[in-house]
Amino acid sequence: MSEAQTNRVLEPEGFITPQPTVEPKDAPSGQTDNMSTVAPSGVTAPIHIRNIIVADDDDLIRRILARWLTRAGYCVREAANGSEALQMAREEPPDIVITDWEMPGVEGPQLCREIRRLPLPHYVYLLILTSRNDPKWVVEGLESGADDFLSKPIREAELVARLRAAARILEGERKLQQLARTDALTGLLSQRSFYDILSYEFQRARRTNRPLSCAMLDLDFFKRINDVYGHPVGDVVLKVAADTLLRSCRHSDVVARYGGEEFCVLLPETTEEQAVNWAERFREMLRATQIDVVDKKLTVSCSIGVSGLYEDTLTPEQLVDQADQALLCAKRTGRDRVVSFRTVNQNVEFNLDESHRRHDLFEGILAEHVMTPIVAPLQGDETVEHVAAYFLRSRISSAPVVNENGQLIGIVSEKDLMEAITSSEGWNRPISELMRPHVITYPADTPVRVIYEFLCRVAMRRVIITDRGVPVGVVSRASLLRWFRNLVLSERARANGQQPAGDNTAEEIIQDALNQIDQERDKMAQKLAEKPPDLCAHLVGAASRIQELAVDILAFASAVQNPLGEHFGCGASSIVD
């Protein structure tokens, strides 16, 4: 078909002169970095209906339609057939699709049906171009999901007028949708709306093998603001935080108020490392923002957890949960910081359904009752050589690090030491240069239930217990399992004469632990006689095992029917001593 013939099909004699050219205000300009100040999707920003897909197998007709629409201010993508248009709609949902009825493969009505089945984040207006004017074809097209028809030959002015009518309908629909989907206070998406978009973006990232990251953030000590200044001031702080968050995000980012003082941001086309960089910039931006309230200027900080999409991230909810785990660690390590999920050990999942909880077991139990005591923490100026020998002799993989006053300043692990063993000079490096300064800690009087739920919630294996900043013990999953086992054994021992596992009485189990303590003492005495060069590591390792056995005894004996002193004629403290 010649261009002259095509023009007769599209715009017969007598067509109305088109409107002057209007440049689109927010046409795509390529991928931006994480500091773009364009308002993110899903917020109460002006609504622009401008993105159109034109699907037609005739190249000339497609080009002419694209030229008309571009002149009218629309951003146009061309598809040579229905399958190509469907793929475009999956990858980047348009506002409007204009499709020819007859195309090879996927025809116009089928394309409409397929688009209606897609879980798109917003409604797409479908317009079919056809020369079929019989009412039965109109019915078929409408039943397939089309919103409107335009009969050939097509006039430019009529096409643009119909699209303007479509834009009015879409704008009204999206304003209503926006009111239903956004938080009334901040104007951000609600949690429910966030998950709707998350599901779509998650599937798109999986299908295209593109990166996707999620950030969970929580305003630090927000309850204090409400308590001291009142809830109206708290609302002002939330609005300022939301506005600052929007200014730091791109148009493609999805921002939601997750609940209370928590916010969630979805970052498409963003790796976890890039998301951490964005989170650090936002954290500094928020901290530098002064909020005028009650003749005072307030500042607020936030804690942020970030996670990217991993191979074993199976669901959209799991991606958010990973970011939430990192947020939990950020709050436990002092707040006002960013923690990535990569820094937390992975591949751990617990079932925390109510049927799996045993809250009654933890009643009155504190961290100091369950913890494994820390005998000799490391000093920050100790060398890699000394610490490596300590780890190997003591059969441990990590240890807390303290300053000259005994205050906790970090934790060092075998993995940290690996950085130093690439050269002989690294053998003499102080561990203060390698340790991780942010440590998850709990006071000794913390209820064990709190620590239990934290260790079930995150992928970490243990936490450090402190007393006025001094590390005094460790509570790990193994600590909790050991405590639970001893409790079960003690319950059996006192239940109507039922004997513990192995037909041992409670006294025999405790006596066996005491015998093991005696054996450890003998080993310590033997090492003292041998005077090995790394005597400290031997003694500390043995002392740690002795104290761990003593903790087992106390945890077991605390629930036995008769007090420990009645069994052995001594106080519990004498065993530890």
Stockholm file with secondary structure:
# STOCKHOLM 1.0

chainA/1-577         MSEAQTNRVLEPEGFITPQPTVEPKDAPSGQTDNMSTVAPSGVTAPIHIRNIIVADDDDLIRRILARWLTRAGYCVREAANGSEALQMAREEPPDIVITDWEMPGVEGPQLCREIRRLPLPHYVYLLILTSRNDPKWVVEGLESGADDFLSKPIREAELVARLRAAARILEGERKLQQLARTDALTGLLSQRSFYDILSYEFQRARRTNRPLSCAMLDLDFFKRINDVYGHPVGDVVLKVAADTLLRSCRHSDVVARYGGEEFCVLLPETTEEQAVNWAERFREMLRATQIDVVDKKLTVSCSIGVSGLYEDTLTPEQLVDQADQALLCAKRTGRDRVVSFRTVNQNVEFNLDESHRRHDLFEGILAEHVMTPIVAPLQGDETVEHVAAYFLRSRISSAPVVNENGQLIGIVSEKDLMEAITSSEGWNRPISELMRPHVITYPADTPVRVIYEFLCRVAMRRVIITDRGVPVGVVSRASLLRWFRNLVLSERARANGQQPAGDNTAEEIIQDALNQIDQERDKMAQKLAEKPPDLCAHLVGAASRIQELAVDILAFASAVQNPLGEHFGCGASSIVD
#=GR chainA/1-577 SS CCHHHHHHHHSCTTCCCCCCCCCCSSCCCSCCCTTCCSCCBTSSSCCCCCEEEEECSCHHHHHHHHHHHHHTTCEEEEESSHHHHHHHHHHSCCSEEEEESCCSSSCHHHHHHHHHHSCCSSCCEEEEEESCCSHHHHHHHHHTTCCEEEESSCCHHHHHHHHHHHHHHHHHHHHHHHHHHBCTTTCCBCHHHHHHHHHHHHHHHHHHTCCEEEEEEEETTHHHHHHHHCHHHHHHHHHHHHHHHHHTSCTTCEEEEEETTEEEEEEETCCHHHHHHHHHHHHHHHHTCCEEETTEEECCCEEEEEEECCTTCCSHHHHHHHHHHHHHHHHHTTSSSEEEGGGSCCSCCCCCCGGGCCGGGGTTCBHHHHCEECSCCEETTCBHHHHHHHHHHHTCSEEEEECTTSCEEEEEEHHHHGGGTTSGGGGGCBGGGTSBSCCCEEETTSBHHHHHHHHHHSSCCEEEEEETTEEEEEEEHHHHHHHHHHHHHHHHHTSTTCCCGGGCCHHHHHHHHHHHHHHHHHHHHHHHHHCCTTHHHHHHHHHHHHHHHHHHHHHHHTTSSSCHHHHHSSCHHHHHC
#=GC SS_cons         CCHHHHHHHHSCTTCCCCCCCCCCSSCCCSCCCTTCCSCCBTSSSCCCCCEEEEECSCHHHHHHHHHHHHHTTCEEEEESSHHHHHHHHHHSCCSEEEEESCCSSSCHHHHHHHHHHSCCSSCCEEEEEESCCSHHHHHHHHHTTCCEEEESSCCHHHHHHHHHHHHHHHHHHHHHHHHHHBCTTTCCBCHHHHHHHHHHHHHHHHHHTCCEEEEEEEETTHHHHHHHHCHHHHHHHHHHHHHHHHHTSCTTCEEEEEETTEEEEEEETCCHHHHHHHHHHHHHHHHTCCEEETTEEECCCEEEEEEECCTTCCSHHHHHHHHHHHHHHHHHTTSSSEEEGGGSCCSCCCCCCGGGCCGGGGTTCBHHHHCEECSCCEETTCBHHHHHHHHHHHTCSEEEEECTTSCEEEEEEHHHHGGGTTSGGGGGCBGGGTSBSCCCEEETTSBHHHHHHHHHHSSCCEEEEEETTEEEEEEEHHHHHHHHHHHHHHHHHTSTTCCCGGGCCHHHHHHHHHHHHHHHHHHHHHHHHHCCTTHHHHHHHHHHHHHHHHHHHHHHHTTSSSCHHHHHSSCHHHHHC
//
